[in-house]
Amino acid sequence: MVESGIHGRRQIVSWALYDWANSAFATTVMAGFFPVFFKQYWSGARDAAESTFLLGGANSLASILVVILAPVLGAIADHGSAKKRFLMFFALMGIVMTGGLYLVEQGDWLAALVLYVLAVLGFSGGNLFYDALLVDVAEESGLDRVSAFGFALGYLGGGLLFGFNVLLTLFPAFFGLPDAAAAVRISFLSVALWWALFSVPVMLFVHETRPPRATGWLASIRGGLAQLADTFHRVRQLRMTFLFLLAYWLYIDGVDTIVRMAVDYGLSLGFDSNGLIVALLITQFVGFPAAILFGRLARWRGPRQGIWIAISVYLLVILWASQMDRIWEFYVLAVAIGLVQGGIQALSRSFYARLIPRDKAAEFFGFYNMLGKFAAVVGPLFMGWVGVVTGNPRLSILSILVLFLLGAAVLALVDENEGRRQARMLEET
């Protein structure tokens, strides 16, 4: 049962602070400095199309690893009440590997990619268990609000550290650094420290609901693996949950691809890297209030309507991006993405939480994250491949349109009330 009053609010804030913590990786490393630094510093001798393909391949490899691990780990965590322990393990992996990027020398593109893949694995694996803890800190009536609050804090926290790191790279001499390259390497260390520091509250103050028969590690592994075989059957039973997962798999591919490849796309068009980084910073600070507003929108109109609005904005962004040729247009698109990116993620998470049995949250969120990351296998790799084959990055960005369109169409088939009924029935069996 979720606590109420002061203790309940402390749990919510502590849970949301993990988004504040690990969003520094999503902004400073994954979306911001790593694509630029990889293209210009670690693989500077390679042409733009080849480095784009390598970056897309690294993102896809990390996603494949999450696809393989997510459903198994989710089943084990539910069986043994181990969501926080798994969260700590993956967070530590991400923190150590991110800090390790500081040590990678110029031209050592392979070491950079290995550390990056492991860091993304830590980031994505941790999010599986962080998402699953949502049902431990929020009542069903507050899922949209709490989920949106987490994303809002993520945008603010990630944006604040990203803003500091942008200043560090723009004015390295002011901070006593020899050049921008040294500043970027320091920024990787700052992300690791930030991630570690603000992960402490979720570990201390969030109380995980224990299953009726919590077991030890070995029994949890055996029980979790056995339980995994039944999950595919359960998903087929929950038709509305299955349809939502299919819709999510389609449209979140487009979202994740834009997050991971936007800066690389801008560089391929010849835009200045400093301008692209500033545009990402704008996205972060627009995303903070926008995520909260989407939570309120869901209360008035329902989460599905909010997701459709976000998809519509993404369609317009892609069409414009395929034609843009000036940096100010990238700024405009950064604002537009900031308005909807946190909203579509927050409402997807809270919508899904309504459609699953609460006592199997980690297991079902394992599938949720698995599908999301499997989608991210296809998008970046396909975008990189189209760029290599055609030599035209504008064509590669247009390929993302079909994913949003199909996702919106499948989402229209999801009946939320029927999905809730099916999930409650499964809880009782």
Secondary structure as the mmCIF struct_conf table of DSSP 4:
data_model
#
loop_
_struct_conf.conf_type_id
_struct_conf.id
_struct_conf.beg_label_comp_id
_struct_conf.beg_label_asym_id
_struct_conf.beg_label_seq_id
_struct_conf.end_label_comp_id
_struct_conf.end_label_asym_id
_struct_conf.end_label_seq_id
HELX_RH_AL_P HELX_RH_AL_P1 GLY A 5 ALA A 24
HELX_RH_PI_P HELX_RH_PI_P1 PHE A 25 PHE A 33
HELX_RH_AL_P HELX_RH_AL_P2 PHE A 34 PHE A 37
HELX_RH_PI_P HELX_RH_PI_P2 PHE A 38 TRP A 42
BEND BEND1 SER A 43 SER A 43
TURN_TY1_P TURN_TY1_P1 GLY A 44 ALA A 45
BEND BEND2 ARG A 46 ARG A 46
HELX_RH_AL_P HELX_RH_AL_P3 ALA A 48 GLY A 80
TURN_TY1_P TURN_TY1_P2 SER A 81 SER A 81
HELX_RH_AL_P HELX_RH_AL_P4 LYS A 83 GLY A 100
HELX_RH_3T_P HELX_RH_3T_P1 LEU A 101 LEU A 103
HELX_LH_PP_P HELX_LH_PP_P1 VAL A 104 GLU A 105
TURN_TY1_P TURN_TY1_P3 GLN A 106 GLY A 107
HELX_RH_AL_P HELX_RH_AL_P5 TRP A 109 ALA A 132
TURN_TY1_P TURN_TY1_P4 LEU A 133 LEU A 133
HELX_RH_AL_P HELX_RH_AL_P6 LEU A 134 VAL A 137
BEND BEND3 ALA A 138 ALA A 138
HELX_RH_3T_P HELX_RH_3T_P2 GLU A 140 GLY A 142
HELX_RH_AL_P HELX_RH_AL_P7 LEU A 143 LEU A 170
BEND BEND4 PHE A 171 PHE A 171
HELX_RH_3T_P HELX_RH_3T_P3 PRO A 172 PHE A 175
TURN_TY1_P TURN_TY1_P5 GLY A 176 GLY A 176
BEND BEND5 PRO A 178 ASP A 179
HELX_RH_AL_P HELX_RH_AL_P8 ALA A 180 LEU A 197
TURN_TY1_P TURN_TY1_P6 PHE A 198 SER A 199
HELX_RH_AL_P HELX_RH_AL_P9 VAL A 200 PHE A 205
HELX_LH_PP_P HELX_LH_PP_P2 GLU A 208 PRO A 211
TURN_TY1_P TURN_TY1_P7 PRO A 212 ARG A 213
HELX_RH_AL_P HELX_RH_AL_P10 TRP A 217 GLN A 237
HELX_RH_AL_P HELX_RH_AL_P11 ARG A 239 SER A 268
TURN_TY1_P TURN_TY1_P8 LEU A 269 GLY A 270
HELX_RH_AL_P HELX_RH_AL_P12 SER A 273 ARG A 301
HELX_RH_AL_P HELX_RH_AL_P13 PRO A 303 ALA A 321
TURN_TY1_P TURN_TY1_P9 SER A 322 GLN A 323
BEND BEND6 ARG A 326 ARG A 326
HELX_RH_AL_P HELX_RH_AL_P14 ILE A 327 ARG A 354
TURN_TY1_P TURN_TY1_P10 LEU A 355 LEU A 355
BEND BEND7 ILE A 356 ILE A 356
HELX_RH_3T_P HELX_RH_3T_P4 ARG A 358 LYS A 360
HELX_RH_AL_P HELX_RH_AL_P15 ALA A 361 THR A 390
BEND BEND8 GLY A 391 GLY A 391
HELX_RH_AL_P HELX_RH_AL_P16 PRO A 393 LEU A 398
TURN_TY1_P TURN_TY1_P11 SER A 399 ILE A 400
HELX_RH_AL_P HELX_RH_AL_P17 LEU A 401 LEU A 411
TURN_TY1_P TURN_TY1_P12 ALA A 412 LEU A 413
HELX_RH_AL_P HELX_RH_AL_P18 GLU A 416 GLU A 428
#
